[in-house]
Each structure stands twice: as C-alpha cells, then as structure tokens.
Amino acid sequence: MKKRKEYKIKNIIFDLDGTLIDSSYGVLASLSQVCLENNINIERPISKTIIGPPLKETLINLTKIDDEMSIDHLVDCFKLEYDSNGYKDTVAFKGIEEILSTLYDNGINLYIATNKRKNPTYKIINMLTWARFFKGIYSIDSFDCVKTKGDLLSCIVKKYNLKSCIYIGDHSDDFLASKVASLPYIMIGWGFGNFKTQFDGEVALNPYDLLSRLESQSL
C-alpha cells in the first residue's frame, strides 16, 4: 500500500471542459449540426477557442443573433443534439484520471464547478466512471440563484464550508470566477484557453506538473 502524502490543500475544485476533459469534438460537431439544420450563417470559425462560456453566450457570439426567441430555439436544438449524441465523443486528457486517483487516495476532497449543464455533465462523469472521485459535482444550473461561474464557486464554498481550497481551470474567465469566490487559482496549460496571452499567474503545463504544484502548494 502506498504511503499517503501530506497535502496542505484539503479541497480542490476543478473546472471540467478543457481542464479534465476534451469535449471539443462533440461540442463543435453539435454546434455545426444545429447551425446547419437551422440555416444559420456562422459569423466566426467553430473552433476550440469558443468553448468555455455558457451555452447561450457561445451561440450569441457564434451567430451574432440578438433575437431572444431565436437564440433560445438554438439552445434547445443544441441541448437535444449534444445530450443525445455529442457528449459521447468526450475523452479525458492524458494523465488526468491518474491525477484524480492520486489526489483522492491521499484524502483530498474533489469537486467540479462547470458551465456545462447537469444533464450532459453527469452523463460524461458516468461514462468515464469518475463519480467515485468527487464529493460534489455542480453545474451552472445546479442552483437556482446562480448566474455565473463565480456565483457557482461561492455556493460550493459556502455549502461545504470549504477551507484550504483552490480552484483549477483553463480559461481567464475561470480566474475571474476564482476572484469572486476569493479562491487561489492555478491555470492549466493544456486546455481551451490561451494562458500565454490571458494570464500571468501560476500555470501548470501538464497534469504531472499540476500534481507537483499541488503537493508543494501552501495556503
């Protein structure tokens, strides 16, 4: 039996898309299918750079449509396509399952805070057989009062009275959310965000670098 390491950090909240999983193929394929079926002219390239913000914001940025009913219709079409087919193309980033297992085995409480909705989030977690790792899995629609990722982080911290906690994500928006919740933040370098231009704080370049940083992290 491996000897447990002593971590100063006791709680870690992870972003999901671009941090633990690569959901890009399914998301982008579903967005393309929805725009094709609805004869929508796309105003910007459908690439990994659009992944991260909430779905409605993503569709507005992609299509430049400002009509509420039209956007809501596209949101419903995306949900149907992605929740039925798109989510199945999700894969874990290399090394992530090993990192989660190591942290879990060393008694760290792990949580997820994601802009992805509950339905596909749980489908993906179950598909990857990761439920055992996490004490809590929360999406942008998990709380009625939550509108932003910062609100979501704050709700999780309050719900569990988290101390000695850190947030890990792949986007500058995740950093801004961590500030709202007064959490220290590590940005990862393998996700959908561009850490070289968006962030000048602590960056983990690969999952094993992240584990090393967490082992030495002092809060």
C-alpha positions as CSV (number, residue, x, y, z in Angstrom):
1,M,0.0,0.0,0.0
2,K,1.4,3.4,-1.0
3,K,2.1,5.8,1.9
4,R,-0.2,8.9,1.9
5,K,1.4,12.2,1.3
6,E,0.6,15.2,3.4
7,Y,-1.1,17.9,1.4
8,K,-1.6,21.4,2.8
9,I,-4.5,21.7,0.4
10,K,-7.6,19.8,1.6
11,N,-10.1,20.8,-1.1
12,I,-9.8,21.2,-4.8
13,I,-12.5,22.5,-7.2
14,F,-11.9,21.7,-10.8
15,D,-13.4,23.2,-13.9
16,L,-14.5,20.4,-16.3
17,D,-14.3,21.3,-20.0
18,G,-10.7,22.0,-21.1
19,T,-9.4,21.1,-17.7
20,L,-10.3,17.5,-17.0
21,I,-11.9,16.5,-20.3
22,D,-11.6,17.3,-24.0
23,S,-15.2,17.8,-25.1
24,S,-14.4,19.8,-28.1
25,Y,-15.2,17.4,-30.8
26,G,-18.7,16.7,-29.6
27,V,-19.5,20.3,-28.7
28,L,-18.2,21.6,-32.0
29,A,-19.9,18.9,-34.0
30,S,-23.2,19.6,-32.2
31,L,-22.9,23.3,-32.8
32,S,-22.2,22.8,-36.5
33,Q,-25.2,20.4,-36.8
34,V,-27.5,22.9,-35.1
35,C,-26.5,25.8,-37.4
36,L,-26.7,23.6,-40.5
37,E,-30.2,22.4,-39.6
38,N,-31.4,25.9,-38.9
39,N,-29.7,27.5,-41.9
40,I,-27.6,29.8,-39.7
41,N,-24.7,31.7,-41.2
42,I,-21.8,31.3,-38.8
43,E,-20.0,34.6,-38.1
44,R,-16.8,33.2,-36.7
45,P,-14.9,29.9,-37.0
46,I,-16.2,27.0,-35.0
47,S,-13.0,26.1,-33.1
48,K,-11.9,25.2,-29.6
49,T,-11.5,28.9,-28.7
50,I,-15.3,29.3,-28.4
51,I,-15.6,26.6,-25.7
52,G,-15.9,27.7,-22.1
53,P,-18.6,30.4,-21.7
54,P,-22.2,29.4,-21.0
55,L,-24.1,27.9,-24.0
56,K,-26.3,30.8,-24.7
57,E,-23.4,33.2,-24.7
58,T,-21.4,30.9,-27.0
59,L,-24.3,30.7,-29.5
60,I,-24.7,34.5,-29.5
61,N,-21.0,35.0,-30.1
62,L,-21.0,32.4,-32.8
63,T,-24.1,33.5,-34.8
64,K,-24.4,37.2,-33.8
65,I,-28.1,36.7,-33.5
66,D,-29.6,39.1,-30.9
67,D,-33.2,37.9,-31.1
68,E,-34.1,36.2,-27.7
69,M,-36.5,33.6,-29.2
70,S,-34.2,32.6,-32.0
71,I,-31.3,32.1,-29.6
72,D,-33.5,30.1,-27.2
73,H,-34.6,27.9,-30.1
74,L,-30.9,27.2,-31.0
75,V,-30.1,26.5,-27.3
76,D,-32.9,23.9,-27.3
77,C,-31.7,22.3,-30.5
78,F,-28.2,22.1,-29.2
79,K,-29.3,20.5,-25.9
80,L,-31.2,17.8,-27.8
81,E,-28.3,17.0,-30.2
82,Y,-25.5,17.2,-27.6
83,D,-27.3,15.3,-24.8
84,S,-28.2,12.5,-27.2
85,N,-25.0,12.2,-29.3
86,G,-22.4,14.9,-28.8
87,Y,-21.4,14.1,-25.2
88,K,-20.3,10.5,-26.2
89,D,-17.3,11.9,-28.1
90,T,-15.8,13.3,-24.8
91,V,-12.4,12.0,-23.8
92,A,-10.3,12.6,-20.7
93,F,-7.0,14.4,-21.1
94,K,-4.0,12.1,-20.9
95,G,-2.9,11.7,-17.3
96,I,-6.0,13.2,-15.7
97,E,-7.5,10.0,-14.3
98,E,-4.2,9.1,-12.7
99,I,-4.0,12.6,-11.1
100,L,-7.6,12.4,-9.8
101,S,-6.9,8.9,-8.4
102,T,-3.8,10.1,-6.6
103,L,-5.5,13.1,-5.1
104,Y,-8.5,11.0,-4.0
105,D,-6.3,8.3,-2.5
106,N,-4.4,11.0,-0.5
107,G,-7.7,12.2,1.1
108,I,-8.2,15.4,-0.9
109,N,-11.9,16.4,-1.3
110,L,-12.5,16.9,-5.0
111,Y,-15.3,19.0,-6.6
112,I,-16.4,20.0,-10.1
113,A,-17.7,23.5,-11.0
114,T,-18.6,23.8,-14.6
115,N,-20.6,25.9,-17.0
116,K,-21.8,22.7,-18.6
117,R,-25.4,21.8,-17.7
118,K,-26.2,19.0,-15.2
119,N,-27.6,16.5,-17.7
120,P,-24.5,16.1,-20.0
121,T,-22.2,16.6,-17.1
122,Y,-23.5,13.6,-15.2
123,K,-23.6,11.6,-18.4
124,I,-19.9,12.3,-19.1
125,I,-18.9,11.6,-15.5
126,N,-20.7,8.3,-15.5
127,M,-19.3,7.4,-18.9
128,L,-15.8,7.9,-17.6
129,T,-16.7,6.2,-14.3
130,W,-15.4,9.1,-12.3
131,A,-18.2,9.6,-9.9
132,R,-16.2,7.9,-7.1
133,F,-13.6,10.7,-7.2
134,F,-15.8,13.6,-6.4
135,K,-17.5,14.8,-3.3
136,G,-19.6,17.2,-5.3
137,I,-20.4,17.8,-8.9
138,Y,-22.0,21.2,-9.7
139,S,-23.1,22.8,-13.0
140,I,-24.3,26.3,-13.8
141,D,-27.9,25.1,-13.4
142,S,-27.3,23.3,-10.1
143,F,-28.5,26.3,-8.0
144,D,-31.5,28.5,-8.9
145,C,-29.7,31.6,-7.8
146,V,-26.5,31.0,-9.8
147,K,-25.9,33.0,-13.0
148,T,-22.1,33.0,-13.2
149,K,-19.2,30.7,-12.5
150,G,-18.1,33.0,-9.7
151,D,-21.5,32.6,-8.1
152,L,-21.3,28.8,-8.5
153,L,-17.9,28.6,-6.8
154,S,-19.1,30.8,-4.0
155,C,-22.1,28.5,-3.5
156,I,-19.9,25.4,-3.3
157,V,-17.5,27.0,-0.8
158,K,-20.5,28.1,1.3
159,K,-22.3,24.7,1.1
160,Y,-19.3,22.7,2.3
161,N,-17.7,25.5,4.4
162,L,-14.5,24.9,2.5
163,K,-11.2,25.9,3.9
164,S,-7.8,25.4,2.4
165,C,-9.3,25.2,-1.1
166,I,-8.0,26.0,-4.6
167,Y,-9.7,26.3,-8.0
168,I,-8.2,24.9,-11.1
169,G,-9.3,25.9,-14.6
170,D,-8.1,26.5,-18.2
171,H,-9.5,30.0,-19.0
172,S,-9.2,33.6,-18.0
173,D,-12.9,33.5,-17.1
174,D,-12.1,30.8,-14.5
175,F,-9.5,33.1,-13.0
176,L,-12.1,35.9,-12.7
177,A,-14.5,33.4,-11.1
178,S,-11.9,32.4,-8.6
179,K,-11.5,36.1,-7.5
180,V,-15.3,36.4,-7.0
181,A,-15.1,33.4,-4.6
182,S,-11.8,34.5,-3.0
183,L,-10.1,31.3,-4.1
184,P,-6.5,30.9,-5.1
185,Y,-6.2,29.7,-8.7
186,I,-3.9,27.6,-10.9
187,M,-4.4,27.8,-14.6
188,I,-3.6,24.7,-16.7
189,G,-1.7,24.9,-20.0
190,W,-3.4,22.1,-22.0
191,G,-7.0,23.3,-22.2
192,F,-9.0,25.7,-24.4
193,G,-7.8,29.0,-23.0
194,N,-4.6,30.7,-24.1
195,F,-2.6,31.1,-20.9
196,K,0.3,32.8,-22.7
197,T,-1.9,35.8,-23.5
198,Q,-4.7,35.7,-21.0
199,F,-2.9,35.0,-17.7
200,D,0.3,35.9,-15.9
201,G,-0.2,33.9,-12.7
202,E,0.6,30.3,-11.8
203,V,0.4,27.9,-14.7
204,A,0.7,24.1,-14.7
205,L,2.0,22.9,-18.1
206,N,0.8,19.3,-17.9
207,P,-1.1,17.1,-15.4
208,Y,2.1,15.9,-13.6
209,D,3.3,19.5,-13.2
210,L,-0.1,20.3,-11.7
211,L,0.3,17.4,-9.2
212,S,3.7,18.6,-8.3
213,R,2.4,22.2,-7.7
214,L,-0.4,20.9,-5.6
215,E,2.0,18.9,-3.4
216,S,4.0,22.0,-2.7
217,Q,1.1,24.4,-2.5
218,S,0.8,26.4,0.7
219,L,-2.5,28.1,1.5
